[in-house]
Amino acid sequence: DDPNILWTKIEEMCLNKQAGSRYNAYHALFSATKQENETALSLMNRVAQLALDTRNLRPSTWTIKDLDDELETMALLHALPDDEYTHLKANLLLAENLTKVKV
């Protein structure tokens, strides 16, 4: 009945810590724009939450090299035109271990 053990189990079941999930989280983070009636404070809070979402999707063994490699892979995927590569991008984002070599 340890709350930490319970939280760890819930996290393992609910948080998909795969590259595709992180790609979507980074896309949301970097696509955030101030809404018409949104205050600066509200925008800052929303961006902070999006950043937290990306951090929560990283494995505990995550390194700066892992981040660099994954950002390069994500940049490659983002550079592919949607109209020609939609299906390929969708399939790649489902991969458990997405690398630039796979792209």
Secondary structure as GFF3:
##gff-version 3
##sequence-region A 1 103
A	DSSP	alpha_helix	3	14	.	.	.	ID=ss1
A	DSSP	alpha_helix	19	31	.	.	.	ID=ss2
A	DSSP	alpha_helix	40	56	.	.	.	ID=ss3
A	DSSP	alpha_helix	64	79	.	.	.	ID=ss4
A	DSSP	alpha_helix	82	93	.	.	.	ID=ss5
###
